[in-house]
Amino acid sequence: MPVNTRLRVSLCLLLAGFWLAVVPAHGAVVQGLYEARVPVADQSAAQRSAALQQAFAAVLVKVTGTRAATGTLTSVLGNPSQYVQQYRYEKVAPDPSAAAAQPPTTPALVLWARFDATVVDNALHAAHAPQWGAERPRTLVWIALADAPGGRILNAADNSYLMQALATAAEQRGMTLVFPQMDGPDKAALGVPDLAGFNVDRIRQASERYRPDAVLVGSVTPFGTGQFAAHWQLISADRIETWDTPAGDEVLVAVDGVQTSADRFAARYAIAPGAGDLAAVPLEVDGVTSLDAYAKLLSYLGSLTPVRAVHVERVAQGSVYFNLDIHGSLDNLESALVLGGMMAASAAAPPAASGALPPDALPAAPLRYSYVPGP
């Protein structure tokens, strides 16, 4: 008898600093997508109203994956107060890097707001807007900076303004970034010339210890007085995308790597406006040899944004056979399945790619994947 599983990921508060991971984790679910912080001058009604509007716009950018959402959707969805679930004021300590000669000031205020995920999602669906779920690629970032003799590689221990700007950009787009530790193994595996020359083989090999879903490689070089330009590669299992950032301020140039990566990911993973539903998509997962693996797999499938319901058809000899009811396309489903490293496409029979199929067509054969045990 089929078992229906409908699971929701509860999104809770995540401080911006936690978006830059140092130790790799098994899983790719991002928290805090429906939350935002906005500075305010005081706690007046006028300041609160304006801050809620800004916070709502920031949330729309994260959950649609579209930077244009700030200008196109806030007017469509109306008053943000109808979506807000909770808000509070928080004091923010003064910047410790400020000049010592400046007199002490009262800590600044920010308004933190959380919006109702279900209500927002329903409104986006009604507005035919794209929706990018909480499962997102953990992205390892290698950035070679030519702002010092011999160059340097940005590392996880860096607490510079540049790293803070990258953290802010990651929070704005709902991305989890991982930076290399640049310890002995990293230094032995990769150097500035490898990054500047985009030696993909060495970069992939050096990245394996972090188990990322994607790797962002940037080479930031001087371009005139006080200006920098950058060349980027976004490396995934099945593709390499490249682009250039024109000359500008070093921080803005570096941040473009994060922003453009988010754009590329959203184009791949977000469910398109007006997407339909598919029922009973067949999925076979082998390598499920314990009750713990079965439970983890069932929970993971149910948490994926494209998956509306999970039907377990049968279990036989270490393989589990599912029928999935999904929202969106087979491309959306297949992209989501491999995020977090819990599943990998079966080498014996690659998944039935949806590119040549009509949007409402089921694959002729089951999608075949293997369960990958966690560390």
Protein Blocks (a to p, Z undefined) as FASTA:
>chain_A
ZZddddddddddddfklmpcfbdcedjbdehklgccdddfblcfklmmmmmmmmmmmmmm
mmnopaklmmmmmmmnopaklmpfbdcdddddddfkbcfklccddddddddddddfklmm
mmmmmnopacddfbdcddddddddfkbghiaaddfklccfklmmmmmmmmmnopacddde
kimklmmmpcfklmmnopaklmmmmmmmnopabdcddddddedehiacdddddddfkbcc
ddddddddfklmmmmmmmmmmmmmmmmmpccehiacdehiacddehiabfklmmmmmmmm
mmpmklmbdcdfbdcehiacdddddedjfklmmmmmmgohlaccdfklccddfklpcfkb
ccfbdcdddddddZZ
